[in-house]
Amino acid sequence: MSFESSSSTSGKLSLATAGSAAVTLDVQGRASHAGVAPEKGVNALYEMAHQIMQMRRLSDPQTGVKLNWTLGRAGSTRNVIPDTAQAQADVRVLRVADYDDIERRVREISAHKLLPESTVHVGFERRHPPLEASAASRALAAHAQQAYREIGRELVLEKVAEGGGTDAAYAAQGNSRAVVERFGLRGHGAHTKDDEYILVESIVPRLYLATGMVMDVATGRAGL
């Protein structure tokens, strides 16, 4: 049982979450004076921008794969052609198998350079694995729904990942254990600066659900 917050509009549990990865793009160029001899330089910023633009359509709504460039930096002085640049992208996948495909496509595309004299290196780091729904997870979630009805409340089961990841996915790797996310408080606006909140009214019902589930699993009443 993992305790990410739940939706403010529906007290849902998640049977699946996205896996996350990071792409790091390092570009090496050649420095030169931007006013005196810009033609002697190899502009790492130009190459980085080219790489970002040619990879901007790698997201695929049909498979749930998302790749979004979120960080970028280049050079250190305004009047010097930058000889280094780096960009980072956030990647989300719904299946472990999708990691291989998106990494292959990123590496293939990066070989098509704008500036032949530049050097482009791609790093691909797999972070949180995706959490995929299992029979045990469905059974545990169904028991949670039944327990919540005891106090007149309904739980919605989210079977398709929205995009967020979870550390709990590590517990489901290579086995058939029940792993269910979003037993936490209901709320909205995660990772925003001013809009994140929880619903105070959800504290007592969620505590009831959590303690009841722990007791039922421990005593075998959850059927696991």
C-alpha positions as CSV (number, residue, x, y, z in Angstrom):
1,M,0.0,0.0,0.0
2,S,1.5,3.3,-1.1
3,F,0.2,6.7,0.0
4,E,0.5,9.2,-2.8
5,S,-2.4,11.6,-2.6
6,S,-5.7,10.8,-4.3
7,S,-7.9,12.9,-6.6
8,S,-10.0,15.7,-5.0
9,T,-12.9,14.9,-7.3
10,S,-12.9,11.1,-6.8
11,G,-11.4,9.0,-4.1
12,K,-9.5,6.7,-6.4
13,L,-6.8,4.1,-6.1
14,S,-4.2,3.5,-8.8
15,L,-3.4,0.0,-10.1
16,A,-0.8,1.4,-12.6
17,T,1.6,4.2,-12.7
18,A,4.1,5.4,-15.3
19,G,7.8,4.5,-15.3
20,S,10.2,7.4,-15.5
21,A,13.6,7.9,-17.2
22,A,15.9,10.8,-18.0
23,V,17.7,11.7,-21.2
24,T,20.8,13.8,-20.9
25,L,22.2,15.3,-24.1
26,D,25.8,16.6,-24.0
27,V,27.2,18.6,-26.9
28,Q,30.8,19.5,-27.4
29,G,31.6,22.2,-29.9
30,R,34.5,24.7,-30.3
31,A,34.8,28.1,-28.7
32,S,35.6,31.2,-30.7
33,H,35.1,35.0,-30.3
34,A,31.5,35.8,-31.3
35,G,32.4,39.2,-32.7
36,V,35.9,38.6,-34.3
37,A,35.7,35.0,-35.7
38,P,32.4,33.3,-35.1
39,E,32.9,31.2,-38.2
40,K,35.9,29.5,-36.5
41,G,33.7,28.2,-33.7
42,V,31.3,25.2,-33.6
43,N,28.2,26.4,-31.8
44,A,27.2,23.8,-29.2
45,L,24.0,25.8,-28.5
46,Y,22.9,25.5,-32.2
47,E,23.5,21.7,-32.1
48,M,21.6,21.3,-28.9
49,A,18.7,23.2,-30.2
50,H,18.7,21.1,-33.4
51,Q,18.7,17.9,-31.4
52,I,15.8,19.1,-29.2
53,M,13.7,20.1,-32.2
54,Q,14.2,16.9,-34.1
55,M,13.2,14.9,-31.0
56,R,10.2,17.0,-30.0
57,R,7.6,14.6,-31.5
58,L,8.8,11.3,-29.9
59,S,5.8,11.3,-27.5
60,D,3.1,8.8,-28.5
61,P,-0.4,9.2,-27.1
62,Q,-1.3,5.7,-28.4
63,T,1.3,3.9,-26.2
64,G,1.5,6.5,-23.4
65,V,5.2,7.2,-24.1
66,K,6.1,10.9,-23.2
67,L,9.3,12.7,-23.8
68,N,9.6,16.3,-22.9
69,W,12.7,18.5,-22.8
70,T,12.7,20.4,-19.5
71,L,16.3,21.7,-18.9
72,G,18.9,23.3,-21.1
73,R,22.1,25.4,-20.7
74,A,25.0,26.4,-22.9
75,G,28.1,28.5,-22.7
76,S,29.3,30.9,-20.0
77,T,30.0,34.2,-21.7
78,R,27.9,36.3,-24.0
79,N,30.7,37.1,-26.5
80,V,32.0,33.6,-27.0
81,I,30.6,30.9,-29.3
82,P,29.6,28.2,-26.8
83,D,31.7,25.1,-26.9
84,T,29.5,23.1,-24.5
85,A,25.8,22.6,-24.1
86,Q,23.6,20.2,-22.2
87,A,19.8,19.5,-22.2
88,Q,17.7,17.1,-20.2
89,A,14.4,15.5,-21.0
90,D,11.8,13.7,-18.8
91,V,10.5,10.4,-20.1
92,R,7.4,8.4,-19.1
93,V,6.5,4.9,-20.2
94,L,3.6,2.6,-19.2
95,R,5.4,-0.7,-20.0
96,V,9.0,-1.8,-19.2
97,A,9.3,-2.9,-22.9
98,D,8.8,0.7,-24.0
99,Y,12.1,1.8,-22.4
100,D,14.1,-0.1,-25.1
101,D,12.1,1.5,-28.0
102,I,12.3,5.1,-26.8
103,E,16.0,4.8,-26.0
104,R,16.8,3.3,-29.4
105,R,14.9,6.1,-31.2
106,V,16.6,8.8,-29.2
107,R,20.0,7.4,-30.1
108,E,19.2,7.0,-33.7
109,I,17.9,10.5,-34.1
110,S,20.9,12.0,-32.3
111,A,23.2,10.7,-35.0
112,H,21.7,13.2,-37.5
113,K,23.7,16.3,-36.6
114,L,23.3,19.9,-37.7
115,L,27.1,20.7,-37.3
116,P,29.3,17.8,-38.4
117,E,32.2,19.0,-36.3
118,S,30.2,18.8,-33.1
119,T,30.2,15.8,-30.8
120,V,26.9,14.6,-29.4
121,H,26.6,12.2,-26.5
122,V,23.3,10.8,-25.2
123,G,22.8,9.3,-21.8
124,F,19.6,7.4,-21.0
125,E,18.9,6.7,-17.3
126,R,16.0,4.4,-16.3
127,R,14.6,5.5,-13.0
128,H,11.2,4.4,-11.6
129,P,9.9,1.3,-13.3
130,P,6.2,1.4,-14.4
131,L,3.7,-0.2,-12.1
132,E,1.5,-2.6,-14.1
133,A,-1.8,-3.9,-12.8
134,S,-1.7,-7.5,-11.5
135,A,-4.4,-10.0,-10.3
136,A,-3.2,-9.6,-6.7
137,S,-3.4,-5.8,-7.0
138,R,-6.9,-5.9,-8.4
139,A,-8.0,-8.2,-5.5
140,L,-6.5,-5.9,-2.9
141,A,-8.1,-2.9,-4.5
142,A,-11.5,-4.6,-4.6
143,H,-11.2,-5.4,-0.9
144,A,-10.4,-1.7,-0.3
145,Q,-13.6,-0.7,-2.2
146,Q,-15.6,-3.0,0.0
147,A,-14.0,-1.6,3.2
148,Y,-14.7,2.0,2.1
149,R,-18.4,1.2,1.5
150,E,-18.7,0.4,5.2
151,I,-18.6,4.1,5.8
152,G,-20.8,5.0,2.8
153,R,-17.9,6.0,0.5
154,E,-16.9,4.8,-3.0
155,L,-13.4,4.2,-4.4
156,V,-12.7,4.5,-8.1
157,L,-10.0,2.1,-9.5
158,E,-7.7,3.7,-11.9
159,K,-6.4,1.0,-14.2
160,V,-4.5,3.2,-16.7
161,A,-1.5,5.3,-15.5
162,E,-1.8,9.1,-15.7
163,G,1.9,9.9,-15.9
164,G,3.1,10.1,-12.4
165,G,5.6,7.5,-11.1
166,T,6.0,5.8,-7.7
167,D,8.7,4.2,-5.6
168,A,6.2,1.4,-4.8
169,A,6.7,0.0,-8.4
170,Y,10.0,-1.4,-7.2
171,A,8.0,-3.8,-4.9
172,A,6.2,-5.3,-7.9
173,Q,9.2,-6.0,-10.0
174,G,9.7,-9.6,-10.9
175,N,6.9,-10.9,-8.8
176,S,3.1,-11.0,-8.5
177,R,2.7,-9.1,-5.2
178,A,-0.2,-6.8,-4.7
179,V,0.9,-3.2,-5.0
180,V,-1.7,-0.4,-5.0
181,E,-1.1,3.4,-5.1
182,R,-3.0,6.4,-3.8
183,F,-4.1,5.4,-0.4
184,G,-3.1,8.9,0.7
185,L,-5.3,12.0,1.4
186,R,-7.5,13.5,-1.4
187,G,-6.2,16.7,-2.9
188,H,-4.9,18.4,-6.0
189,G,-2.1,20.4,-7.6
190,A,0.9,18.2,-6.8
191,H,4.3,19.9,-7.5
192,T,2.7,23.3,-8.2
193,K,3.9,26.4,-6.3
194,D,0.7,27.9,-5.1
195,D,-2.1,25.4,-5.8
196,E,-1.3,22.2,-4.0
197,Y,-3.8,21.3,-1.3
198,I,-5.5,18.4,0.5
199,L,-9.1,18.1,1.6
200,V,-9.3,18.1,5.4
201,E,-12.6,16.2,5.2
202,S,-10.7,13.2,3.7
203,I,-8.3,12.7,6.7
204,V,-10.6,10.6,8.9
205,P,-12.1,8.4,6.1
206,R,-8.6,7.7,4.7
207,L,-7.2,6.9,8.1
208,Y,-10.1,4.5,8.6
209,L,-9.4,2.9,5.2
210,A,-5.7,2.5,5.8
211,T,-5.9,1.1,9.3
212,G,-8.7,-1.3,8.3
213,M,-6.7,-2.5,5.3
214,V,-3.6,-3.2,7.5
215,M,-5.7,-5.1,9.9
216,D,-7.5,-7.1,7.2
217,V,-4.2,-8.0,5.4
218,A,-2.5,-9.0,8.7
219,T,-5.4,-11.2,9.8
220,G,-6.0,-12.8,6.4
221,R,-9.4,-11.2,5.8
222,A,-8.2,-9.5,2.6
223,G,-7.8,-12.9,1.0
224,L,-4.1,-12.4,-0.1
